[in-house]
Amino acid sequence: MAKRDHVSETPATAFLKANKVDFTEHPYEYLEHGGAQHSAQVLGLDPFTVIKTLIMEDEKARPLVVLMHGNRKVSTKNLARQIGAKSVEPCKPEVANRHSGYLVGGTSPFGTRKAMPVYIEESIARLPRIVLNGGRRGYLVGIDPQVCVQLLGARTVNCALAE
């Protein structure tokens, strides 16, 4: 486990600390386009427990956050149907950065610039512990997935596709 003083604070870690959430820190060597599969590999974690934070938008360009297993893709069709949207698609990186306040590859669902609805793949909510981005490229935090439900009001959805 990394030392507490290893990584400088991010809006995500400030949010977690302010809400008295117990989390572990997992810094790693960031690889452009490496994604959750890369971080899982270098940290020796199961990619099913390394969670991607995806910024997407509906047909009216309203942003939303989707939390998905590192080794699964989002069925945007299934997601749209479950949230009552006509369609959902990933935001362009510069749009995602603007909505979240983070750089793509370092996006955390915690401490985002804009308040956005959060959707979590239902099988993630059943895991005992997950790691997801801590607000900086090359930096993950380990938490209980129920934190996402309790603090972000994340709604469970069933939209995972095998990668």
Secondary structure, 3 states (H helix, E strand, C coil): CCCCCCCCCCHHHHHHHHCCCCCEEEECCCCCCCHHHHHHHHHCCCCCCEEEEEEEEECCCCEEEEEEECCEEECHHHHHHHHCCCCEEECCHHHHHHHHCCCCCCCCCCCCCCCCCEEEEHHHHCCCCEEEEEEECCEEEEECCHHHHHHHCCEEECCEEEC
